[in-house]
Amino acid sequence: MPKYKYRCDDCGGTFLLVQKINETPETKCFLTVKDEVGTEDDVRCLGSVKRVPSAGGFVLNGKGWFKDGY
């Protein structure tokens, strides 16, 4: 399954999610705003998120391909 990178419009945080291609994209941020995660004082951002384009892993293997980009 592919990994999708998301960026929050409110807190500016980024996170990766492993999702199916046909799964609906995430719409809410679930990152913790305060420093201490897991305490009673932690606050979730819940801002709107968007998918960030990222370069996929692409490797040319086999006879005739060079590692320096040819």
Order of alpha helices (4+ residues) and beta strands (2+ residues): beta-beta-beta
